[in-house]
Amino acid sequence: MSLYTATMEVTIALAVVKTLVLIVGGLVTFFALKAYRRTRQRALGLLAGGFGLVTLGLAFAGLLHEILNVSLELGVLAESVLVLAGFTVIAYSLYVQ
């Protein structure tokens, strides 16, 4: 197996995994939002928002790098900031009553 083949296989695997993360994260966000709409509990609304931020963040680095030609390092930084913000919102949603 050549280096190019291994790199191409990893790139394809990464694209598949990131797509699955978007789908599953989108479903989790959708169900949390649906639960919020049914109950109108603020904590569930925050939870949905947090999951949405995490899901968006997990796909952001590649999107910025491939589509907007942003450096990969800057894309990963933006991704990490969104994931941190999402986890902060999730933690807060679990803390409030």
All heavy atoms as an XYZ file, in Angstrom:
724
protein
N       0.847     -1.168      0.000
C       0.000      0.000      0.000
C       0.896      1.236      0.000
O       1.776      1.379      0.823
C      -0.899     -0.024      1.237
C      -1.793      1.165      1.306
S      -2.897      1.287      2.743
C      -3.349     -0.353      3.137
N       0.652      2.131     -0.917
C       1.462      3.343     -1.007
C       0.954      4.385     -0.014
O      -0.144      4.282      0.523
C       1.411      3.898     -2.428
O       0.136      4.445     -2.691
N       1.776      5.407      0.192
C       1.403      6.485      1.096
C       0.164      7.212      0.588
O      -0.721      7.567      1.343
C       2.572      7.467      1.251
C       2.333      8.649      2.183
C       2.035      8.155      3.593
C       3.532      9.569      2.190
N       0.075      7.411     -0.734
C      -1.072      8.108     -1.313
C      -2.359      7.329     -1.058
O      -3.365      7.908     -0.677
C      -0.875      8.316     -2.813
C      -2.080      8.933     -3.476
C      -2.358     10.283     -3.320
C      -2.959      8.164     -4.229
C      -3.466     10.854     -3.903
C      -4.076      8.722     -4.817
C      -4.315     10.071     -4.655
O      -5.422     10.631     -5.226
N      -2.321      6.020     -1.239
C      -3.505      5.196     -1.030
C      -3.949      5.252      0.429
O      -5.127      5.401      0.719
C      -3.238      3.737     -1.441
O      -2.753      3.721     -2.774
C      -4.491      2.903     -1.341
N      -3.006      5.137      1.348
C      -3.347      5.187      2.763
C      -3.940      6.546      3.124
O      -4.918      6.633      3.858
C      -2.109      4.896      3.611
N      -3.378      7.604      2.581
C      -3.888      8.940      2.855
C      -5.290      9.100      2.282
O      -6.165      9.684      2.931
C      -2.946     10.010      2.278
O      -1.651      9.819      2.839
C      -3.426     11.396      2.590
N      -5.532      8.605      1.075
C      -6.851      8.709      0.460
C      -7.879      7.906      1.258
O      -8.999      8.363      1.466
C      -6.802      8.215     -0.987
C      -8.117      8.386     -1.715
S      -8.712     10.083     -1.780
C      -7.605     10.754     -2.976
N      -7.498      6.730      1.741
C      -8.413      5.914      2.538
C      -8.767      6.615      3.852
O      -9.928      6.610      4.274
C      -7.801      4.548      2.817
C      -7.719      3.665      1.589
C      -6.929      2.398      1.845
O      -6.284      2.286      2.910
O      -6.969      1.524      0.962
N      -7.780      7.230      4.472
C      -8.034      7.952      5.724
C      -8.929      9.162      5.455
O      -9.840      9.447      6.232
C      -6.702      8.379      6.386
C      -6.947      9.337      7.542
C      -5.937      7.159      6.854
N      -8.708      9.854      4.356
C      -9.533     11.008      4.006
C     -10.981     10.596      3.786
O     -11.907     11.258      4.269
C      -8.984     11.693      2.736
O      -7.638     12.102      2.982
C      -9.812     12.895      2.353
N     -11.187      9.503      3.087
C     -12.553      9.009      2.849
C     -13.197      8.578      4.163
O     -14.354      8.908      4.435
C     -12.542      7.863      1.818
C     -12.160      8.417      0.437
C     -13.894      7.157      1.772
C     -11.875      7.353     -0.597
N     -12.442      7.867      4.993
C     -12.974      7.428      6.293
C     -13.343      8.635      7.154
O     -14.391      8.641      7.818
C     -11.954      6.549      7.010
N     -12.503      9.659      7.140
C     -12.786     10.867      7.911
C     -14.058     11.547      7.420
O     -14.890     11.975      8.219
C     -11.602     11.830      7.827
C     -11.696     13.107      8.645
C     -11.842     12.791     10.127
C     -10.473     13.970      8.401
N     -14.236     11.619      6.113
C     -15.446     12.229      5.547
C     -16.688     11.438      5.946
O     -17.721     12.023      6.297
C     -15.332     12.323      4.031
N     -16.596     10.121      5.930
C     -17.732      9.275      6.308
C     -18.063      9.459      7.788
O     -19.225      9.649      8.162
C     -17.444      7.785      5.983
C     -18.469      6.874      6.624
C     -17.389      7.564      4.477
N     -17.037      9.438      8.637
C     -17.265      9.578     10.077
C     -17.828     10.956     10.409
O     -18.774     11.077     11.200
C     -15.962      9.297     10.868
C     -16.112      9.696     12.325
C     -15.582      7.833     10.750
N     -17.287     12.003      9.814
C     -17.798     13.360     10.069
C     -19.252     13.494      9.606
O     -20.061     14.148     10.260
C     -16.927     14.418      9.376
C     -15.588     14.624     10.018
C     -15.717     15.351     11.332
C     -14.364     15.763     11.867
N     -14.467     16.607     13.052
N     -19.589     12.862      8.489
C     -20.969     12.883      8.006
C     -21.894     12.174      8.994
O     -22.983     12.670      9.310
C     -21.069     12.241      6.614
O     -20.216     12.949      5.715
C     -22.492     12.255      6.097
N     -21.457     11.036      9.498
C     -22.252     10.306     10.486
C     -22.401     11.103     11.785
O     -23.464     11.104     12.406
C     -21.643      8.934     10.758
C     -21.744      7.936      9.600
C     -20.943      6.672      9.903
C     -23.192      7.609      9.296
N     -21.340     11.804     12.190
C     -21.410     12.651     13.378
C     -22.454     13.748     13.173
O     -23.253     14.037     14.068
C     -20.031     13.267     13.707
C     -20.154     14.410     14.699
C     -19.096     12.206     14.255
N     -22.471     14.343     11.987
C     -23.474     15.372     11.692
C     -24.885     14.810     11.740
O     -25.797     15.442     12.288
C     -23.217     15.980     10.311
C     -22.196     17.095     10.253
C     -21.930     17.491      8.805
C     -22.662     18.287     11.042
N     -25.070     13.629     11.192
C     -26.405     13.016     11.176
C     -26.865     12.672     12.594
O     -27.963     13.053     13.018
C     -26.423     11.774     10.259
C     -26.253     12.195      8.799
C     -27.707     10.972     10.446
C     -25.985     11.051      7.844
N     -26.026     11.969     13.335
C     -26.405     11.550     14.688
C     -26.510     12.760     15.621
O     -27.465     12.872     16.405
C     -25.415     10.500     15.235
C     -25.712     10.168     16.688
C     -25.450      9.241     14.382
N     -25.567     13.698     15.517
C     -25.645     14.909     16.332
C     -26.874     15.733     15.995
O     -27.507     16.310     16.879
N     -27.227     15.768     14.722
C     -28.442     16.469     14.309
C     -29.685     15.811     14.882
O     -30.626     16.501     15.308
N     -29.693     14.490     14.911
C     -30.831     13.772     15.496
C     -30.953     14.033     16.995
O     -32.054     14.268     17.506
C     -30.705     12.270     15.241
C     -31.053     11.799     13.837
C     -30.694     10.333     13.653
C     -32.530     12.016     13.563
N     -29.829     14.002     17.703
C     -29.852     14.267     19.141
C     -30.354     15.690     19.395
O     -31.199     15.922     20.273
C     -28.450     14.057     19.764
C     -28.404     14.570     21.199
C     -28.053     12.596     19.702
N     -29.861     16.640     18.603
C     -30.302     18.032     18.736
C     -31.795     18.147     18.442
O     -32.533     18.831     19.165
C     -29.495     18.936     17.791
O     -28.104     18.793     18.089
C     -29.899     20.383     17.936
N     -32.247     17.473     17.382
C     -33.665     17.506     17.014
C     -34.548     16.965     18.127
O     -35.554     17.569     18.485
C     -33.884     16.708     15.719
C     -35.327     16.507     15.383
C     -36.087     17.545     14.866
C     -35.927     15.274     15.594
C     -37.434     17.354     14.559
C     -37.264     15.068     15.287
C     -38.024     16.119     14.764
N     -34.163     15.815     18.701
C     -34.980     15.224     19.759
C     -34.960     16.074     21.032
O     -35.972     16.172     21.734
C     -34.550     13.792     20.049
C     -34.915     12.829     18.957
C     -33.976     11.966     18.422
C     -36.202     12.801     18.439
C     -34.311     11.086     17.402
C     -36.549     11.926     17.424
C     -35.602     11.064     16.904
N     -33.833     16.690     21.336
C     -33.777     17.578     22.500
C     -34.655     18.807     22.266
O     -35.371     19.260     23.175
C     -32.335     17.996     22.787
N     -34.629     19.340     21.059
C     -35.473     20.485     20.728
C     -36.951     20.104     20.763
O     -37.791     20.860     21.255
C     -35.098     21.032     19.353
C     -35.773     22.322     18.912
C     -35.463     23.447     19.887
C     -35.328     22.693     17.519
N     -37.254     18.906     20.280
C     -38.634     18.412     20.303
C     -39.121     18.263     21.757
O     -40.259     18.628     22.076
C     -38.686     17.065     19.572
C     -40.063     16.546     19.318
C     -39.970     15.277     18.475
C     -41.304     14.604     18.353
N     -41.248     13.374     17.587
N     -38.248     17.760     22.624
C     -38.605     17.629     24.044
C     -38.806     19.005     24.669
O     -39.723     19.194     25.485
C     -37.518     16.865     24.796
N     -37.976     19.976     24.284
C     -38.149     21.328     24.800
C     -39.491     21.914     24.363
O     -40.200     22.513     25.161
C     -37.005     22.236     24.330
C     -37.317     23.695     24.538
C     -37.330     24.236     25.821
C     -37.627     24.513     23.472
C     -37.647     25.574     26.030
C     -37.941     25.850     23.660
C     -37.946     26.378     24.948
O     -38.268     27.687     25.134
N     -39.833     21.742     23.101
C     -41.104     22.285     22.607
C     -42.305     21.649     23.297
O     -43.324     22.294     23.496
C     -41.206     22.084     21.098
C     -40.315     23.022     20.328
C     -40.476     22.825     18.847
N     -39.612     23.730     18.115
C     -39.308     23.595     16.861
N     -39.790     22.573     16.161
N     -38.516     24.455     16.258
N     -42.169     20.381     23.656
C     -43.265     19.688     24.324
C     -43.409     20.137     25.778
O     -44.512     20.331     26.271
C     -43.033     18.173     24.248
C     -44.183     17.341     24.773
C     -43.962     15.840     24.615
N     -42.755     15.383     25.285
C     -41.675     14.898     24.666
N     -41.651     14.794     23.351
N     -40.611     14.511     25.337
N     -42.281     20.333     26.474
C     -42.326     20.624     27.909
C     -42.108     22.095     28.251
O     -42.457     22.522     29.335
C     -41.249     19.818     28.649
O     -39.958     20.247     28.203
C     -41.421     18.329     28.434
N     -41.486     22.833     27.343
C     -41.132     24.242     27.565
C     -40.207     24.428     28.772
O     -40.209     25.471     29.414
C     -42.374     25.126     27.725
C     -43.213     25.241     26.498
C     -42.471     26.000     25.449
N     -43.322     26.142     24.258
C     -42.830     26.377     23.069
N     -41.542     26.507     22.892
N     -43.634     26.474     22.040
N     -39.422     23.425     29.091
C     -38.450     23.543     30.178
C     -37.180     24.183     29.633
O     -36.603     23.706     28.658
C     -38.132     22.179     30.773
C     -39.273     21.584     31.547
C     -38.888     20.274     32.194
O     -37.761     19.814     32.084
N     -39.839     19.664     32.871
N     -36.747     25.249     30.285
C     -35.590     26.009     29.828
C     -34.338     25.138     29.715
O     -33.551     25.280     28.786
C     -35.343     27.177     30.783
C     -34.207     28.059     30.369
C     -34.169     29.310     31.252
N     -33.017     30.113     30.901
C     -31.940     30.235     31.663
N     -31.877     29.629     32.825
N     -30.930     30.988     31.280
N     -34.168     24.218     30.657
C     -32.983     23.359     30.654
C     -32.919     22.517     29.379
O     -31.842     22.322     28.818
C     -32.974     22.462     31.887
N     -34.053     22.031     28.911
C     -34.058     21.240     27.679
C     -33.745     22.099     26.460
O     -33.098     21.642     25.514
C     -35.400     20.536     27.498
C     -35.612     19.298     28.349
C     -37.040     18.775     28.194
C     -34.617     18.225     27.993
N     -34.186     23.348     26.477
C     -33.847     24.258     25.391
C     -32.353     24.527     25.347
O     -31.732     24.539     24.267
N     -31.765     24.737     26.519
C     -30.319     24.932     26.587
C     -29.569     23.676     26.160
O     -28.553     23.753     25.471
C     -29.912     25.329     28.012
C     -30.304     26.728     28.456
C     -30.121     26.888     29.958
C     -29.506     27.765     27.695
N     -30.068     22.525     26.570
C     -29.449     21.262     26.183
C     -29.455     21.101     24.665
O     -28.437     20.727     24.066
C     -30.186     20.099     26.846
C     -29.559     18.720     26.707
C     -28.234     18.653     27.454
C     -30.515     17.660     27.228
N     -30.567     21.410     24.038
C     -30.657     21.336     22.579
C     -29.669     22.296     21.925
O     -28.982     21.939     20.968
C     -32.086     21.654     22.120
N     -29.577     23.506     22.452
C     -28.624     24.473     21.913
C     -27.184     24.014     22.071
O     -26.361     24.176     21.162
N     -26.877     23.433     23.217
C     -25.529     22.919     23.455
C     -25.166     21.797     22.501
O     -24.071     21.776     21.925
N     -26.095     20.857     22.319
C     -25.833     19.770     21.369
C     -25.688     20.304     19.945
O     -24.886     19.796     19.167
C     -26.933     18.713     21.428
C     -26.768     17.738     22.561
C     -27.786     17.541     23.469
C     -25.607     17.015     22.721
C     -27.652     16.650     24.522
C     -25.450     16.123     23.763
C     -26.478     15.940     24.664
N     -26.459     21.321     19.611
C     -26.340     21.930     18.296
C     -24.970     22.553     18.088
O     -24.356     22.399     17.024
N     -24.461     23.258     19.103
C     -23.126     23.857     19.006
C     -22.034     22.797     18.875
O     -21.110     22.945     18.077
C     -22.850     24.736     20.230
C     -23.503     26.105     20.261
C     -23.300     26.759     21.618
C     -22.942     26.980     19.153
N     -22.136     21.738     19.671
C     -21.140     20.665     19.592
C     -21.163     20.020     18.209
O     -20.115     19.802     17.586
C     -21.372     19.610     20.696
C     -20.521     18.373     20.466
C     -21.074     20.205     22.057
N     -22.349     19.733     17.699
C     -22.473     19.110     16.384
C     -21.912     20.010     15.293
O     -21.163     19.562     14.426
C     -23.951     18.775     16.090
O     -24.431     17.900     17.106
C     -24.107     18.108     14.747
N     -22.257     21.276     15.347
C     -21.726     22.226     14.370
C     -20.209     22.309     14.486
O     -19.503     22.298     13.475
C     -22.353     23.605     14.594
C     -21.880     24.725     13.681
C     -22.268     24.425     12.234
C     -22.457     26.049     14.120
N     -19.718     22.388     15.705
C     -18.276     22.490     15.919
C     -17.511     21.304     15.394
O     -16.426     21.451     14.827
N     -18.067     20.101     15.525
C     -17.353     18.900     15.094
C     -17.187     18.825     13.575
O     -16.327     18.116     13.089
C     -18.070     17.653     15.620
C     -17.954     17.462     17.126
C     -18.812     16.291     17.584
C     -16.515     17.241     17.538
N     -17.980     19.553     12.838
C     -17.853     19.536     11.388
C     -17.219     20.814     10.845
O     -16.935     20.913      9.662
C     -19.221     19.349     10.757
N     -16.973     21.778     11.705
C     -16.574     23.107     11.272
C     -15.159     23.169     10.686
O     -14.925     23.888      9.710
C     -16.706     24.074     12.445
C     -17.050     25.471     12.049
C     -18.145     25.722     11.256
C     -16.268     26.531     12.461
C     -18.473     27.007     10.890
C     -16.585     27.814     12.108
C     -17.687     28.060     11.315
N     -14.213     22.454     11.252
C     -12.817     22.552     10.808
C     -12.672     22.140      9.351
O     -12.078     22.853      8.549
C     -11.913     21.704     11.692
N     -13.213     21.001      9.006
C     -13.119     20.537      7.627
C     -13.857     21.439      6.662
O     -13.397     21.701      5.551
N     -15.003     21.926      7.091
C     -15.797     22.821      6.254
C     -15.024     24.100      5.947
O     -14.931     24.522      4.792
C     -17.111     23.151      6.969
C     -18.097     24.042      6.234
C     -18.744     23.253      5.106
C     -19.156     24.544      7.182
N     -14.456     24.707      6.965
C     -13.671     25.927      6.759
C     -12.455     25.665      5.874
O     -12.145     26.447      4.978
C     -13.207     26.504      8.096
C     -14.246     27.212      8.947
C     -13.645     27.622     10.284
C     -14.780     28.432      8.230
N     -11.780     24.556      6.137
C     -10.553     24.242      5.405
C     -10.833     23.940      3.930
O     -10.152     24.451      3.048
C      -9.840     23.063      6.065
C      -8.577     22.653      5.384
N      -7.479     23.482      5.340
C      -8.243     21.531      4.710
C      -6.515     22.863      4.663
N      -6.959     21.681      4.278
N     -11.823     23.132      3.673
C     -12.097     22.693      2.301
C     -12.839     23.732      1.474
O     -12.541     23.916      0.303
C     -12.905     21.390      2.314
C     -12.156     20.203      2.842
C     -10.966     19.818      1.984
O     -11.009     20.018      0.757
O      -9.969     19.342      2.567
N     -13.796     24.419      2.048
C     -14.642     25.318      1.264
C     -14.123     26.756      1.262
O     -14.111     27.412      0.225
C     -16.096     25.260      1.779
C     -16.652     23.860      1.532
C     -16.965     26.309      1.096
C     -18.034     23.637      2.039
N     -13.664     27.231      2.411
C     -13.250     28.632      2.507
C     -11.735     28.823      2.476
O     -11.247     29.935      2.654
C     -13.832     29.258      3.780
C     -15.358     29.257      3.870
C     -15.813     29.833      5.199
C     -15.966     30.035      2.711
N     -10.985     27.730      2.298
C      -9.519     27.773      2.223
C      -8.859     28.404      3.442
O      -7.846     29.080      3.340
C      -9.054     28.482      0.938
C      -9.376     27.684     -0.293
O      -9.321     26.458     -0.268
N      -9.733     28.358     -1.365
N      -9.463     28.204      4.603
C      -8.872     28.642      5.865
C      -7.835     27.586      6.258
O      -8.013     26.398      5.966
C      -9.971     28.775      6.948
C      -9.393     29.042      8.311
C     -10.963     29.849      6.541
N      -6.761     28.004      6.915
C      -5.752     27.035      7.327
C      -6.391     25.990      8.249
O      -7.332     26.288      8.984
C      -4.590     27.721      8.040
O      -4.988     28.173      9.314
N      -5.868     24.788      8.189
C      -6.426     23.701      8.992
C      -6.328     24.019     10.481
O      -7.251     23.734     11.250
C      -5.721     22.385      8.673
C      -6.297     21.142      9.327
C      -7.759     20.959      8.952
C      -5.500     19.915      8.944
N      -5.222     24.649     10.897
C      -5.044     24.986     12.304
C      -6.120     25.956     12.780
O      -6.673     25.801     13.859
C      -3.659     25.601     12.546
C      -2.515     24.652     12.322
C      -2.101     24.539     10.851
O      -2.627     25.303      9.992
O      -1.271     23.678     10.556
N      -6.409     26.977     11.973
C      -7.443     27.943     12.338
C      -8.821     27.278     12.351
O      -9.657     27.561     13.212
C      -7.434     29.128     11.369
C      -8.326     30.303     11.730
C      -7.969     30.860     13.100
C      -8.225     31.385     10.671
N      -9.063     26.360     11.416
C     -10.320     25.614     11.393
C     -10.494     24.762     12.635
O     -11.579     24.715     13.223
N      -9.422     24.097     13.044
C      -9.478     23.265     14.251
C      -9.688     24.135     15.484
O     -10.421     23.764     16.406
C      -8.206     22.398     14.384
C      -8.135     21.712     15.737
C      -8.152     21.366     13.267
N      -9.083     25.320     15.507
C      -9.305     26.241     16.620
C     -10.769     26.668     16.689
O     -11.381     26.653     17.768
C      -8.405     27.470     16.487
C      -8.599     28.556     17.554
C      -8.292     28.016     18.951
C      -7.745     29.766     17.234
N     -11.346     27.025     15.553
C     -12.766     27.414     15.519
C     -13.648     26.246     15.957
O     -14.617     26.430     16.710
C     -13.151     27.878     14.115
N     -13.320     25.048     15.492
C     -14.056     23.851     15.889
C     -13.996     23.668     17.403
O     -15.016     23.444     18.061
C     -13.457     22.631     15.189
C     -13.987     21.306     15.676
C     -13.245     20.129     15.066
O     -12.012     20.189     14.930
O     -13.921     19.153     14.729
N     -12.821     23.803     17.975
C     -12.636     23.601     19.406
C     -13.390     24.639     20.223
O     -13.947     24.316     21.277
C     -11.144     23.641     19.751
O     -10.469     22.600     19.079
N     -13.418     25.878     19.753
C     -14.149     26.932     20.463
C     -15.648     26.617     20.468
O     -16.321     26.755     21.496
C     -13.859     28.315     19.833
C     -14.829     29.363     20.342
C     -12.428     28.735     20.110
N     -16.181     26.158     19.323
C     -17.602     25.808     19.258
C     -17.930     24.614     20.151
O     -18.958     24.600     20.829
C     -18.024     25.526     17.820
C     -18.266     26.749     16.951
C     -18.500     26.337     15.505
C     -19.452     27.533     17.461
N     -17.065     23.617     20.149
C     -17.293     22.440     21.000
C     -17.229     22.840     22.474
O     -18.066     22.422     23.279
C     -16.286     21.317     20.672
C     -16.339     20.199     21.701
C     -16.550     20.760     19.275
N     -16.257     23.683     22.838
C     -16.165     24.172     24.217
C     -17.422     24.944     24.608
O     -17.987     24.729     25.690
C     -14.932     25.064     24.381
C     -14.780     25.754     25.734
C     -14.620     24.740     26.856
C     -13.602     26.715     25.696
N     -17.882     25.818     23.726
C     -19.103     26.582     24.002
C     -20.299     25.640     24.165
O     -21.119     25.808     25.072
C     -19.365     27.585     22.886
N     -20.388     24.641     23.299
C     -21.486     23.685     23.381
C     -21.474     22.901     24.674
O     -22.510     22.745     25.330
N     -20.300     22.419     25.074
C     -20.213     21.674     26.324
C     -20.491     22.572     27.520
O     -21.055     22.122     28.528
C     -18.857     20.990     26.470
C     -18.745     19.719     25.676
C     -17.597     19.429     24.960
C     -19.772     18.794     25.646
C     -17.488     18.263     24.230
C     -19.678     17.626     24.918
C     -18.522     17.351     24.210
N     -20.109     23.839     27.436
C     -20.411     24.779     28.510
C     -21.921     24.968     28.651
O     -22.461     24.950     29.771
C     -19.719     26.133     28.249
O     -18.305     25.910     28.144
C     -20.008     27.120     29.359
N     -22.607     25.108     27.520
C     -24.063     25.262     27.545
C     -24.722     23.981     28.066
O     -25.677     24.035     28.852
C     -24.604     25.650     26.146
C     -26.122     25.622     26.104
C     -24.091     27.027     25.743
N     -24.221     22.825     27.643
C     -24.776     21.548     28.134
C     -24.588     21.433     29.647
O     -25.523     21.075     30.375
C     -24.128     20.351     27.404
C     -24.603     20.293     25.957
C     -24.445     19.037     28.123
C     -23.849     19.299     25.095
N     -23.384     21.758     30.127
C     -23.134     21.686     31.570
C     -24.054     22.645     32.316
O     -24.622     22.287     33.361
C     -21.672     22.013     31.870
N     -24.241     23.836     31.798
C     -25.125     24.804     32.438
C     -26.567     24.302     32.436
O     -27.283     24.457     33.420
C     -25.028     26.165     31.739
C     -25.900     27.214     32.368
C     -25.582     27.766     33.599
C     -27.056     27.653     31.732
C     -26.393     28.719     34.197
C     -27.879     28.610     32.310
C     -27.541     29.145     33.541
O     -28.343     30.082     34.120
N     -26.986     23.682     31.323
C     -28.361     23.180     31.241
C     -28.607     22.078     32.260
O     -29.722     21.927     32.751
C     -28.667     22.668     29.837
O     -28.101     21.389     29.617
N     -27.590     21.320     32.588
C     -27.745     20.262     33.589
C     -27.688     20.817     35.005
O     -28.143     20.181     35.950
C     -26.671     19.200     33.382
C     -26.748     18.444     32.053
C     -25.534     17.546     31.878
C     -28.031     17.653     31.956
N     -27.116     22.009     35.147
C     -26.989     22.636     36.457
C     -28.255     23.384     36.858
O     -28.676     23.309     38.004
C     -25.792     23.588     36.446
C     -25.614     24.361     37.723
C     -25.107     23.735     38.854
C     -25.958     25.702     37.790
C     -24.953     24.440     40.033
C     -25.803     26.418     38.969
C     -25.293     25.777     40.084
O     -25.152     26.483     41.252
N     -28.862     24.107     35.897
C     -30.054     24.906     36.231
C     -31.252     23.987     36.439
O     -31.303     22.883     35.943
C     -30.371     25.946     35.131
C     -29.267     26.936     35.006
C     -30.707     25.299     33.827
N     -32.228     24.511     37.167
C     -33.430     23.688     37.396
C     -34.625     24.330     36.817
O     -35.031     25.355     36.878
C     -33.591     23.435     38.877
C     -32.491     22.560     39.382
C     -32.786     22.077     40.785
O     -33.916     22.136     41.256
N     -31.777     21.596     41.459
